Amino acid sequence: MKNQILGIHHITAIAGNAKRNFDFYTKVLGLRFIKKTVNFDDPHTYHFYFGDEKGSAGTILTFFPWGDEIQQGRRGAGMATEIGYSVPEGSLDFWIERFEKYNVTYNKPAVKFGEKYLTFLDPDGLKLELTEVKNDSRQPWETTELNAATATRGFHHVTLTLNHIEATAFILTEVFGYRLLSKEANRSRYITDAVNEAAIIDLVEIESEKRGFGANGTVHHVAFRVENDEALMEYRDKIVKLGLSITPQIDRNYFHSLYFREPGGVLFEIATENPGFTVDEPLEELGQNLKLPAQYESQREEIVKRLVQLD
């Protein structure tokens, strides 16, 4: 097919305290802060974007930091439950030392599908993993504490937990063009050959697992990447023909999107590469300025007063 799903575009999660979230992902994980904007539906709440230098698809982790009063979420069936990052081979010892320094909760390294990985939690309880990858061609965002030998490269995989995987696997294989790569116990690994990185979706089947509760420390949705609007609308037609409910195209300023809930309950988004994160500020200034959706620009002064200061 000409128009393909090109792996993961971005992943969006829910956080509590905005300053704590900002500090953890920029200072501890060393991601670049690429966009400071607000929630389209709640302009008094930030929408943060973290990624590589350019905010390349497959590196973008975004957050709705809804404040200290938000209820704690619970990982469970019908949601994405783990976000996996790619790191260079031999770097996990560095990360363990770093997590000790910053009091990050983590587990001992283990092996999954032949790859060594380290599980940890962010300050809100979001579950993440670092997976050592031999060949990841993506250029990392380097900081004074994280260099090319240790820095994250972007997403390695995302895990979806489901009571039954068949219907979700159908969407991945028959609609999105993924294939089953391997299976270990109740974890099935699916991969797309359309891209080399950010190409893996793991489905974990637990029939007795309770439904997850989406709130603080949980993933809100997983976005899949397409090249342009033509491809986006092709996929909309495919989803409609399956009888699933899907939104019209929505302009998110930095990409155009469709949203639908796959049969297992996980909220999926399909997002375009265009127009990108430099549409409203130059590459060297990404993340430095508060960018507002056009409909909120007239309220800038009042919005700024109510947003938490990050510096």
C-alpha positions in Angstrom: 0.0 0.0 0.0 1.3 3.4 -0.9 0.1 5.2 2.2 1.4 3.3 5.2 1.4 3.5 9.0 5.0 4.5 9.8 5.2 3.3 13.3 4.5 5.4 16.4 4.1 9.1 16.0 3.7 10.1 19.7 2.4 8.9 23.0 0.3 11.1 25.3 0.1 10.6 29.1 -1.4 12.3 32.1 0.6 13.9 34.9 0.0 15.8 38.1 2.4 18.6 39.0 3.6 20.4 35.9 6.9 21.6 37.3 7.8 18.1 38.6 6.9 16.6 35.2 9.0 19.2 33.3 12.0 18.7 35.6 11.9 14.9 35.4 11.8 14.6 31.6 14.2 17.4 30.9 16.7 16.9 33.7 16.6 13.3 34.6 15.7 11.6 31.3 17.4 14.4 29.3 14.7 14.9 26.6 14.4 18.1 24.7 11.4 20.3 25.7 10.1 21.0 22.2 6.7 22.6 22.8 5.0 24.5 25.6 1.4 24.9 24.8 -2.0 24.3 26.4 -4.8 21.7 26.2 -7.2 22.4 23.3 -10.1 21.7 25.6 -8.8 23.3 28.8 -6.5 26.3 28.1 -5.6 26.7 31.7 -3.8 23.3 31.6 -0.4 22.9 29.9 0.2 20.5 27.1 3.9 19.6 27.2 5.9 17.9 24.3 9.2 16.2 24.8 11.4 14.6 22.1 14.6 14.8 20.2 16.1 18.0 18.7 13.4 18.4 16.0 10.5 16.6 17.7 10.7 13.8 15.2 7.9 11.3 15.0 8.7 8.3 17.1 10.4 10.4 19.8 7.5 12.6 21.0 6.1 12.0 24.5 3.4 14.5 25.5 1.7 15.2 28.8 -1.4 16.8 30.2 -0.2 17.9 33.6 -3.6 18.4 35.4 -2.3 19.5 38.8 -1.7 18.1 42.2 -5.4 17.6 42.8 -5.8 15.0 40.1 -6.8 11.5 41.1 -4.3 8.7 40.8 -4.9 6.4 37.8 -4.5 2.7 37.6 -2.9 0.6 34.9 -5.1 -2.1 33.6 -6.9 -3.7 30.7 -7.9 -1.5 27.8 -4.9 0.9 27.9 -1.3 1.3 27.1 0.6 0.3 30.2 4.3 0.6 29.4 6.3 3.1 27.2 9.6 1.7 26.0 12.6 3.9 25.0 15.6 2.8 23.1 19.1 3.3 24.6 22.6 2.3 23.5 24.0 -1.1 24.4 25.9 -1.1 27.6 24.2 2.0 29.0 21.9 0.5 31.6 24.5 0.6 34.4 24.8 4.3 33.8 21.0 4.6 34.0 20.8 2.6 37.3 23.4 4.9 38.8 21.5 7.9 37.6 18.2 6.6 38.9 19.9 6.1 42.3 21.1 9.7 42.2 17.6 11.1 41.5 15.7 8.6 43.7 13.8 7.1 40.8 12.0 3.8 41.4 13.3 1.0 39.2 13.5 -2.7 38.9 16.6 -4.8 38.2 17.4 -5.3 34.5 15.8 -8.2 32.8 15.6 -9.7 29.3 12.6 -9.7 26.9 12.7 -10.9 23.3 16.5 -11.2 23.7 16.9 -7.6 24.7 18.1 -6.3 28.0 15.8 -3.7 29.6 15.2 -1.7 32.7 11.8 -0.8 34.1 11.2 2.4 36.1 8.5 4.8 37.2 8.3 8.6 36.7 7.2 10.8 39.7 3.5 10.2 38.9 3.8 6.4 38.6 3.9 6.2 34.8 5.6 2.9 33.8 8.5 3.2 31.4 11.3 1.0 30.1 14.8 1.5 28.7 15.8 -1.2 26.2 19.3 -1.6 25.0 19.4 -1.6 21.2 22.5 -2.4 19.2 21.6 -0.4 16.1 19.4 2.6 16.4 20.3 5.2 13.8 18.4 8.1 15.3 20.5 11.0 16.6 20.0 11.6 20.3 19.4 14.9 22.1 22.5 15.4 24.2 22.9 17.4 27.4 25.7 18.1 29.7 25.0 14.9 31.6 23.8 12.6 28.7 25.9 12.0 25.6 25.6 9.7 22.6 26.7 6.7 24.6 23.9 7.0 27.1 21.0 9.2 25.8 17.6 7.9 24.7 17.0 7.6 21.0 13.2 7.6 21.0 10.5 5.0 21.4 11.4 1.3 21.2 7.9 0.0 21.8 4.6 0.5 23.6 2.7 -2.2 25.5 -1.1 -2.5 25.4 -2.7 -4.7 28.1 -5.9 -6.4 27.0 -8.3 -9.0 28.2 -8.3 -10.5 24.7 -5.9 -9.6 22.0 -7.5 -10.9 18.8 -9.5 -7.9 17.8 -6.7 -5.5 18.5 -4.2 -7.7 16.7 -6.6 -7.6 13.7 -6.4 -3.8 13.6 -2.6 -3.9 13.8 -2.1 -6.6 11.1 -5.0 -6.1 8.7 -5.4 -2.4 8.9 -2.1 -0.9 10.1 0.2 -3.4 8.3 2.0 -4.8 11.3 3.0 -8.5 11.6 3.5 -10.8 14.5 7.2 -11.0 15.2 7.4 -13.3 18.2 5.6 -14.4 21.4 6.8 -14.9 24.9 4.2 -16.3 27.4 1.2 -13.9 27.2 3.1 -11.1 25.4 2.9 -10.9 21.6 5.2 -8.6 19.8 4.0 -6.9 16.5 6.3 -4.9 14.2 5.9 -2.9 11.1 8.5 -3.1 8.3 7.7 0.4 7.1 10.2 2.0 9.5 13.3 0.8 11.3 12.6 2.5 14.7 9.5 3.1 16.9 8.1 0.1 15.0 7.0 -2.2 17.8 3.7 -2.8 19.6 3.5 -5.4 22.3 0.1 -6.9 23.2 -0.2 -8.5 26.7 -3.3 -10.7 27.2 -4.6 -11.1 30.8 -8.2 -12.3 30.7 -8.8 -11.5 34.4 -7.2 -8.1 34.4 -9.5 -5.3 35.6 -10.1 -2.3 33.3 -7.6 0.5 33.8 -8.5 3.9 35.2 -7.2 6.8 33.2 -5.9 9.5 35.4 -2.6 10.6 36.9 0.3 8.4 35.9 -1.4 6.6 33.0 -1.2 6.8 29.2 -4.0 8.7 27.5 -3.5 7.5 24.0 -1.1 6.1 21.4 -0.7 7.9 18.1 0.4 6.2 14.9 2.2 8.1 12.2 1.3 8.7 8.5 3.0 10.9 6.0 0.3 13.3 5.1 -3.4 14.2 5.0 -4.1 11.9 2.0 -2.9 8.9 4.0 -4.7 10.0 7.1 -8.1 10.1 5.3 -7.4 6.7 3.6 -7.2 5.2 7.1 -10.3 7.0 8.2 -12.2 5.3 5.4 -10.8 1.9 6.5 -11.8 2.4 10.1 -15.3 3.5 9.1 -15.8 0.4 6.9 -15.0 -1.7 10.0 -17.9 -0.1 11.8 -15.8 1.7 14.3 -16.5 5.2 15.4 -13.8 7.7 14.4 -13.5 11.5 14.6 -13.3 13.8 11.7 -9.9 15.2 10.9 -8.7 17.6 13.7 -6.1 20.2 13.4 -3.6 20.0 16.3 -1.4 22.8 15.0 1.6 20.6 14.7 -0.1 17.6 13.0 -3.5 16.6 11.8 -5.3 13.8 13.6 -8.0 11.2 13.8 -9.1 9.4 17.0 -10.8 6.1 17.5 -11.1 3.5 20.2 -9.8 0.1 19.0 -11.9 -2.9 20.0 -9.8 -3.7 23.1 -10.5 -0.2 24.5 -7.2 1.6 23.8 -7.6 5.1 22.4 -5.7 5.3 19.1 -4.8 8.4 17.2 -3.5 8.6 13.6 -1.4 11.7 13.1 0.4 13.3 10.1 4.0 14.4 9.9 2.9 17.8 8.6 3.2 20.6 9.4 5.7 19.9 12.2 6.9 21.7 15.3 8.7 24.5 13.6 5.5 25.9 12.1 5.3 28.5 14.9 8.8 28.9 16.3 12.3 28.2 14.9 14.2 25.0 15.6 16.6 26.7 18.0 13.8 28.2 20.1 11.6 25.1 20.4 10.0 24.9 23.8 11.1 28.3 24.9 7.9 30.2 24.2 4.3 29.6 25.3 2.4 28.8 22.1 -1.4 29.1 22.2 -4.0 27.7 19.8 -5.3 30.7 17.8 -8.7 30.6 19.5 -7.0 31.4 22.9 -4.5 34.0 21.8 -6.8 36.8 22.9 -6.8 35.3 26.4 -3.0 35.1 26.7 -2.6 37.4 29.7 -5.2 35.7 31.8 -4.0 32.2 30.8 -0.4 33.0 31.7 -1.4 34.2 35.1 -3.1 30.8 35.9 -0.4 28.5 34.5 2.4 27.2 36.8 5.8 28.8 36.3 8.4 26.3 35.1 11.6 28.3 35.8 
